[in-house]
Amino acid sequence: MGRRNIDVSGHALLCDEHGPFAPSRPSTAAAAAGGDVKQTMNQTPLYPLRFEPIYQYRLWGGRRLSDLLSAPLPDGPIGEAWLLSDREDHRSLVAEGPLKGKTIEQLLKQSPGQLLGKQAGHFTRFPLLLKFLDVSKSLSVQVHPPDWHMELIPAGETGKTEAWVVLEADAASRIYAGLTPGTAADNLRGAIASGRVEDHLASFTPKAGDGVLVRAGTVHSLSGVVVFEVQENSDVTFRLYDWEHIDPATGRRRPLQVDQALACVDFSKVAIRPVVPMGVETTPVTRERLFHCDQFGVWRITGEAPFPVGKEGTPRVLVCLSGKGHLEYYGADYGFGKGDVVLLPAVVGVCRCRPDGAVCLLQISLPKGSIIP
């Protein structure tokens, strides 16, 4: 993923997901991001930042993430690749360039204005966690608390709303999201004891390309799929049921948290279905909005012609689902390929994506409000 000098001057006005913007120059974007000249001169300027994936063992995982990512998988069932993480135990590292080896935490502390722009000061850590999931066996039936359920959320954490984009699925795949009508705490507790939880779960057979928004408080599970996941940066999960799984690493079943889970279940959430993409554009590429909520926004962009990405004075994250190409920014080329995640700091603003053939990218926005646990 090398760089080479190019000439990107003279571009016409470009559009991102919110409207027209011109390609940014560092000085212009720094001002929009609230950075000052002294800070920019004394620190390594930020640029489009590609990160290394962090693989995670999961008893329900498989080996299919090797088809998405170039970094070799470790042995065993690998259920998750953390693409961009600011968790204390697993922090993402910049993959290349002058800032190679720096963590997202270090960048946020050293250059908050350059990184987050007008959102600097709203977050004590990067507010999203991005993953690929290979769910070869069934994920536990689980629920995450909403932000307002503070008595169930440990200090330093938040609630967790998340969303999936399905990358691989077949006739045996299943997504469980929401409950069947009439399900209440008492009969769900009884179903857990009798092993008949599935009778109370709304579900459907997914297909590649489906987008599913799972708001905090929604009971959910997955089986037989590979998905991209965007979520609030939280690790609060309560298991209701685990399909009688035995963890090979311990030889035991994993613990359940039934009381906590039932306390935060939203029993009005029934039959969650794939979203209908909104705001579809077809020129010069297809651009559609999959999710837009308080916690994040996600747009899917597909095509072969050059197109703009990013937004002036605001951070964006790109995830390449297929294909490869280059990002042109201020006289340099930044390569990306299938499975890569690239953070566009606020100081970068808008840059030009030049695909090498057909490409599919997700472009992700951060929460607008303050998230300070």
Beta strands, then each sheet from edge to edge (+ up, - down):
strand 1: 14-16
strand 2: 19-21
strand 3: 49-50
strand 4: 54-62
strand 5: 78-84
strand 6: 86-87
strand 7: 90-91
strand 8: 128-135
strand 9: 141-143
strand 10: 162-168
strand 11: 174-179
strand 12: 201-204
strand 13: 211-214
strand 14: 220-223
strand 15: 225-232
strand 16: 238-241
strand 17: 278-281
strand 18: 286-292
strand 19: 297-303
strand 20: 307-309
strand 21: 316-322
strand 22: 325-329
strand 23: 332-336
strand 24: 341-344
strand 25: 351-355
strand 26: 359-365
sheet 1: 1+ 2-
sheet 2: 3+ 24- 21+ 26- 19+ 18- 17+
sheet 3: 4+ 5- 8+ 15- 10+ 13-
sheet 4: 6+ 7-
sheet 5: 9+ 16-
sheet 6: 12+ 11- 14+
sheet 7: 20+ 25- 22+ 23-
end
